[in-house]
Amino acid sequence: MSRAVVTGIGVMAPNGIGVEEFWAATLAGRSGIRPISRFDCSSYPVTLAGDVAGFDPRAHVSSRLLVETSMMTHLAFVAARMALTDAEVTPAELPEYEMGVVTANATGGAEYGQRELENLWSKGPDHVSAFMSIAWFYAATTGQLSIRHKLRGHCGVVVSEEAGGLDAIGHGRRILREGHRLALTGGTESGALAPGGLTAVIPTGQLSRRSDPARAYLPYDADASGYVPGEGGAILVLEDETAAGERGAPRRYGEIAGYAATFDPKSGRDRPPALRRAVELALADAAVEPSDVDVVFGDAAGVPAQDRVEAGALEAVFGPYGVPVTAPKTMTGRLCAGAGALDVATALLSIRDGVIPPTVNVTELAPDCRIDLVRDQPRAARVRTALVLARGHGGFNAAVVVRGTDNN
């Protein structure tokens, strides 16, 4: 069976636009978490977010699409173009029905839906309901990417909150195995930067209400108080390795070697959380042992109870302090549907450059988080195999194993 390899990466992150800007900021520990400025949130209990500062969609998106799509889609447009350019692939030169698009979404259409709702109230009942308009926003990014780049094969949208980016990549690998040669996959997010999107997630009780960006989001820390939301993400060009070789792809960042997804039981059920099972299944899918894993990119919920579950799963699989763990998302916030793809991109860069990026601001590990957390400074290491974890609100778990290729 031919391998699924990543040949192009596009990044839109709060601490950097483009792969190299993002990577340099991440290694330097520069954060993109700041007070929300896109709307007046002075009356909200949550005032911080990771936003892609300096991005003006008007420079990249037509006036028609600017009003018909949300910021999530605008971010994906640019990230996809970056990824295709990086891969040096011209879709028009390949069979259009052998290329597909699979992206993740969660709250990214909130900005668009809110705008439509305001239009409804201003124009009266004779106009299309905002709720009807919202109904298709989940498919907007995938559909627009398919149309824009003439990728007429399998198209799909995964909706599993923070786990969605990994699930989209796993599904992208699946369609390659079913005969596609290329999949544009990943996810972007922007919901928390709109009033409606932020309001939708505040009731979960999982968002940090602190106003100091350096102390708001502290996963695995004894002082953890929740997470900071953010916008952005990554789009990847995933190719069948044989097809990539046939077209002369200039690089292979790495292979999506393993993937698994599980679902937690409902509260009160006599079953343990299922994250450990997702890890074990992904490792088995990649045919690697725990000792083969060089680094784990953690889900890093920042919610003490959830951090304990993740740390416990890692300890059960790797032993206490048994594998380096990192959470670069402390510099971006949790990007919901964009998080998993951005972590996979970061893992691939870690493999490329032989360095593990740091987790920032965490000063004191919680006693029940017995993990080897890479803090404050990058750690030089030979990285060949990385495990990326993500969990979505409601019980979603996903794990992806990323492995270097012969040309890494």
PyMOL commands that set and color helices and strands:
alter all, ss='L'
color gray80, all
select helices_A, chain A and resi 19-28+57-59+63-68+71-87+91-93+96-98+110-123+130-134+137-149+161-177+191-193+195-204+241-247+275-286+290-292+304-318+328-331+336-353
alter helices_A, ss='H'
color red, helices_A
select strands_A, chain A and resi 4-13+16-17+33-35+48-50+99-104+155-158+182-189+232-240+254-263+295-297+324-326+355-356+372-373+379-380+385-392+396-403
alter strands_A, ss='S'
color yellow, strands_A
deselect
rebuild
show_as cartoon
